[in-house]
Amino acid sequence: MEYVNHLKLQKACQFLMFTPMRIKEITIEIGMNDPFYFSRLFKKQMGMSPKTYRAKRKEHEEAEPKI
């Protein structure tokens, strides 16, 4: 079960980084039903909320020099 959740969270990270999808939409897309449970699980595994993860990733991309 833990491995399955790990795979779901990896997929969620991709959605957070590369799409404008809402947390609820990502939750459904990765096969979970409860966005609150997803957010708690994400924070437990990743050390930050999905919203913070997306913001930090976006911040990181903006800081990188474009070639």
C-alpha positions as MATLAB code, in Angstrom:
seq = 'MEYVNHLKLQKACQFLMFTPMRIKEITIEIGMNDPFYFSRLFKKQMGMSPKTYRAKRKEHEEAEPKI';
ca = [
       0.000    0.000    0.000;
       2.807    2.393    0.873;
       4.494    1.748   -2.482;
       1.241    2.452   -4.324;
       0.833    5.738   -2.448;
       4.439    6.611   -3.281;
       3.722    6.108   -6.993;
       0.548    8.190   -6.741;
       2.452   11.013   -5.053;
       5.145   10.926   -7.748;
       2.443   11.322  -10.373;
       0.868   14.126   -8.330;
       4.229   15.923   -8.288;
       4.300   15.800  -12.085;
       0.795   17.244  -12.266;
       1.727   19.970   -9.779;
       4.839   20.922  -11.731;
       3.546   20.760  -15.281;
      -0.191   21.485  -15.186;
      -2.469   24.152  -13.740;
      -4.805   21.432  -12.403;
      -6.468   22.069   -9.062;
      -5.637   19.850   -6.079;
      -9.087   18.249   -6.228;
      -8.590   17.373   -9.913;
      -5.148   15.907   -9.227;
      -6.577   13.867   -6.354;
      -9.149   12.295   -8.656;
      -6.643   11.814  -11.492;
      -4.257    9.797   -9.301;
      -7.063    7.584   -8.003;
      -7.837    9.078   -4.614;
     -11.224   10.362   -3.516;
     -10.485   12.753   -0.664;
      -8.430   15.904   -1.368;
      -7.901   16.449    2.372;
      -6.445   12.960    2.809;
      -4.293   13.499   -0.276;
      -2.972   16.789    1.124;
      -2.154   15.215    4.498;
      -0.406   12.275    2.837;
       1.482   14.574    0.465;
       2.670   16.766    3.336;
       3.727   13.742    5.374;
       5.774   12.307    2.495;
       7.082   15.480    0.839;
       7.469   17.725    3.875;
       5.238   20.458    2.452;
       1.705   20.909    1.200;
       0.895   20.417   -2.494;
       0.243   24.166   -2.798;
       3.643   25.005   -1.300;
       5.328   22.380   -3.492;
       3.852   23.962   -6.619;
       4.805   27.480   -5.507;
       8.401   26.488   -4.703;
       8.751   24.686   -8.011;
       7.408   27.693   -9.899;
       9.731   29.974   -7.922;
      12.662   27.712   -8.800;
      11.808   27.759  -12.513;
      11.592   31.540  -12.554;
      15.003   31.809  -10.897;
      16.699   29.619  -13.520;
      18.293   31.567  -16.373;
      16.649   30.960  -19.740;
      18.910   30.085  -22.642;
];
